[in-house]
Amino acid sequence: MLQTKTLIFGGGLTGLSTAYHLDKRAQTRPELGDWLLIERDERLGGLTRTEIIRGYHFDHTGHWLHLRHPEMKAFVHDVMGDDMMMVARKSRIWSHGALTHFPFQQNLHGLPLDVVHECLMGAIEAAIREAQAPIDATNFKDFCLQRFGKGITDRFMVPYNTKLWGCEPEEITADWCTRFLPKPNLSQITAGALGIVDDQAGYNAHFTYPNQGGIEAFASRIAGHLPLSKVKLSTTPVAIDFARKQCTLSNGEVVQYEHLVSSIPLPELLKLAKDLPDAVVDAASKLRCTSLRYLNYGIKRANVMDDIQWLYVPENKYPFYRIGSFSNAVASLAPANSSSLYVEVANNMNPTDDEVKASVRAFLRDHDWLGDDAEVEVEEVRHIKYGYVVFDKHYFAAKECLLPYLRGQGVQSLGRYGAWVYASMEDALMDGFQFAQGL
């Protein structure tokens, strides 16, 4: 039987950060360096991975690193040094036949005048209503109506988020979005309607990214600090005995642990345990998550999408809700005079892959971003089982049952899918850091 102080499930950013920071703390507390990381794939990185096809680089959709915590800024610098670049966000929205700046609620200029008028009047009415008699919004749609008014809600918030979440906005709460959804005041909304653009609006006005190699270069640099003897690749946990603090691995080995840090999806973790209480089993059955289908495009044309790094597409006539360009953010992600793109497909629509491809090509041609189909050198579909956690009416009660139960068993379920949250890459890094600091 193997023995370790801390057993780590998953070699994505949460697992990598946990291992890295345990080793850092082991410089003064050597016992913390006793950890073992289990990763199912043949290399570390999790979803922070980069495919290279015919010279084009493709992350698993957009992985832009937004840093706000001093500890994480220091961590990234320690790992990457000067091999990270700062990039100014250039994102846009395509709706109502117009290309407008992001975020929608603060950049109405360029939309048809009747749409601008509707959105402005709705925002004014919402501000008056909130000042007179504020109410507690119980779902995402009501939250948007209260925060932005009817026009902005109907024209962007509802159609875009319906595509993103794969369900009606009335089914989900607004608790996921407060940090990610900027609320401009009336002065800012009016300025944006007149064409006065604030490129700093929102939490993601700038991001950092590796100079070369795609986002996996960052994960690989973290992994490069870890002793290979403490990592088991192409290995999965197949059973956990919480009472004995033992885990059986796919290679037949059994590991005795003191602490278990899991970043694998919460439902998958619970499937590994036996003799779970009925309340835990019931709560686990309530967890909802979207799946994600996306396409990678390598196009033999420079600067496809002009200088736009990602584009939101809320309208229902398109099966995709976002198109991004890796190479417009970092030119090295595509061969010379070429562009690497990703397209995210709405979860609540069911077009075939061929129908999505035809729609994407038509959209690009309509914007003069694609000429002859011969320019398309890569066009491949990918699937991710776990996409976005759905914050429905069962969400909080389920988590309030599951996570305390796991903590009581000596298990910390962390990261986007381990903690079952809507989170950024920095949040995943912070989870590992905070666990290590807490020991």
HUKAKA-V323947 format. One record per pair of residues at least 4 apart in sequence whose ideal C-beta (glycine too) atoms are under 7 Angstrom apart, sorted by the first residue. I is the first residue (numbers start at 1). J is the second residue. Records with the same first field share a line. If there is no record, write none. Layout:
I->J + J
//
This chain:
1->254 + 256
2->36 + 253 + 254 + 255 + 256
3->256
4->34 + 35 + 36 + 255 + 257
5->31 + 34 + 35 + 258 + 259
6->22 + 34 + 35 + 257 + 258 + 259 + 261
7->36 + 247 + 255 + 257 + 260
8->15 + 18 + 19 + 35 + 36 + 37 + 38 + 261
9->38 + 237 + 262 + 263 + 264
10->14 + 15 + 39 + 46 + 262 + 263 + 264
11->15 + 16 + 37 + 39 + 44 + 45 + 46
12->16 + 45 + 46 + 47 + 48 + 263 + 415 + 428
13->17 + 46 + 48 + 219 + 425 + 428 + 429
14->18 + 263 + 414 + 415 + 418 + 428 + 431 + 432
15->19 + 37 + 263
16->20 + 44 + 219 + 222 + 223
17->21 + 428 + 429 + 432 + 433
18->22 + 261 + 432 + 435 + 436
19->23 + 35 + 37 + 226
20->24 + 222 + 225 + 226
21->25 + 432 + 433 + 436
22->26 + 32 + 33 + 35 + 436
23->33
25->29 + 32 + 436
26->30 + 32 + 33
32->439
35->230
36->230 + 232 + 255
37->230 + 231
38->232 + 235 + 237 + 249
39->44 + 231 + 233 + 235
40->235 + 236
41->233 + 234
42->233 + 234
43->233
44->219 + 223
45->49 + 216 + 219 + 220
47->60
48->63 + 215 + 216 + 218 + 219
49->60 + 216
50->57 + 58 + 59 + 213 + 214 + 215 + 216
51->58 + 296
52->57
53->58 + 296 + 298 + 378 + 380
54->298 + 377 + 378
55->335
56->298 + 334 + 335 + 340 + 378
57->214 + 326 + 333 + 340
58->296 + 326 + 340 + 342
59->63 + 214 + 215 + 326
60->384
61->294 + 324 + 342 + 344
62->310 + 324 + 342
63->215 + 425
64->204 + 207 + 209
65->207 + 208 + 209 + 425 + 426
66->203 + 204 + 207 + 424 + 426
67->72 + 73 + 76 + 208 + 426
68->426
69->73 + 426 + 430
70->74
71->75 + 433
72->76 + 426 + 429 + 430
73->77
74->78
75->79 + 429 + 433
76->80 + 84 + 208
77->81
79->221 + 222
80->84 + 210 + 218 + 221
83->210 + 211
84->208 + 209 + 210 + 211
85->208 + 209 + 211 + 330
86->206 + 208
87->206 + 207 + 209 + 329
88->206
89->204 + 205 + 206 + 207 + 309
90->307 + 308 + 309
91->102 + 308 + 309 + 310 + 311
92->99 + 100 + 101 + 102 + 308 + 311
93->100 + 102 + 104 + 312
94->99 + 311 + 313
95->156 + 314 + 315
96->111 + 112 + 115
98->110 + 111
99->110
100->104 + 107 + 109 + 110 + 111
101->107 + 197
102->107 + 312
103->107 + 182 + 201 + 202
104->152 + 156
105->148 + 152 + 184 + 189
106->182 + 184 + 188 + 189 + 192 + 198 + 201
107->192 + 197
108->116 + 119 + 192 + 193
109->192 + 193 + 194 + 195
111->115 + 116
113->117
114->118
115->119 + 155
116->120 + 193
117->121
118->122 + 151
119->123 + 151 + 152 + 155
120->124 + 189 + 190 + 193
121->125 + 151
122->126 + 149 + 150 + 151 + 152
123->127 + 148 + 149 + 152 + 186 + 189
124->128 + 186
125->129 + 149
126->130 + 145 + 146 + 148 + 149
127->131 + 186
128->132
129->133
130->134 + 146
135->146
137->142 + 143 + 146 + 174
138->142
139->143 + 169 + 170 + 172 + 173
140->144 + 161 + 169 + 172 + 173 + 174
141->145 + 153 + 158 + 169 + 170
142->146
143->147 + 174
144->148 + 153 + 157
145->149 + 150 + 153
147->183
148->152 + 153 + 157
149->153
150->154
151->155
152->156 + 157
153->157 + 158
154->158
156->160 + 314
157->161
158->162 + 169
159->163 + 314 + 315 + 316
160->164 + 312 + 314 + 321
161->165 + 169
162->168 + 169 + 348
163->314 + 321 + 346 + 348
164->321 + 388
165->172 + 290 + 388 + 390
166->290 + 347 + 348
167->171 + 172 + 348 + 390
171->392
172->390 + 391 + 392
173->391 + 395
175->391
176->391 + 422
177->181
179->203
180->203
182->201 + 202
184->188 + 189 + 201
186->190
187->191
188->192 + 198
189->193
190->194
191->196
192->196 + 197
199->205
200->205
201->205
209->215 + 329 + 330
210->214 + 215 + 217 + 218
211->332
212->217 + 332
213->217
214->333
216->220
217->221
218->222
219->223
220->224
226->230 + 231
235->249 + 250 + 251
236->250
237->247 + 249 + 272
238->248 + 249 + 250 + 272
239->248 + 272 + 274
240->247 + 272 + 273
241->246
242->273 + 409
245->256 + 257 + 258 + 410
246->254 + 255 + 256
247->255 + 257
248->254
249->253 + 255
259->410
260->410 + 411
261->412 + 414 + 435
262->269 + 411 + 413 + 418
263->414 + 415 + 417 + 418
264->268 + 269 + 417 + 418
265->386 + 417
266->270 + 287 + 402 + 413 + 417 + 418 + 420
267->271 + 284 + 287
269->413
270->276 + 284
276->280 + 281
278->282
279->283 + 401
280->284 + 401 + 402 + 405
281->285
283->398 + 401 + 402
284->402
286->394 + 398
287->398 + 420
288->390 + 392
289->386 + 387 + 388 + 389 + 390
290->347 + 387 + 388 + 390
291->347 + 383 + 384 + 385 + 387
292->344 + 384 + 387
293->345 + 381 + 383
294->342 + 343 + 344 + 345 + 382
295->342 + 343 + 356 + 360 + 379 + 380 + 381
296->342 + 378 + 380 + 382
297->341 + 343 + 376 + 378 + 379
298->334 + 338 + 340 + 377 + 378
299->304 + 338 + 339 + 341 + 370 + 375 + 376 + 377
300->338 + 375 + 377
301->338 + 339 + 375
302->337 + 338 + 339
303->307 + 328 + 339
304->325 + 339 + 341 + 369
305->311 + 325 + 328 + 369
307->328
308->325 + 328
309->324 + 325 + 328 + 329
310->322 + 323 + 324
311->322 + 323
312->321 + 322
313->318 + 320 + 321 + 322 + 323
318->359 + 363
319->345 + 346 + 349 + 351 + 356 + 359
320->343 + 344 + 345 + 346 + 356 + 360
321->344 + 346
322->344
323->341 + 343
324->341 + 342
325->329 + 339 + 341
326->330 + 333 + 340 + 342
327->331 + 333 + 334 + 339 + 340
333->340
334->338 + 339 + 340
343->360
345->356
347->387
351->355 + 356
353->357 + 381
354->358
355->359
356->360
357->361 + 379
358->362
359->363
360->364
361->365 + 370 + 373
362->366
363->367
364->369 + 370
365->370
370->375
371->375
386->417
388->422
389->420 + 421 + 422
391->395
394->398
395->399
396->400
397->401
398->402
399->403 + 420
400->404
401->405
402->406
403->407 + 413
404->408
405->409
406->411 + 413
407->411 + 412
412->435
413->418 + 419
414->418 + 419 + 431 + 432 + 435
415->419 + 428 + 431
416->421 + 423 + 428
423->427 + 428
425->429
426->430
427->431
429->433
430->434
431->435
432->436
433->437
434->438
//
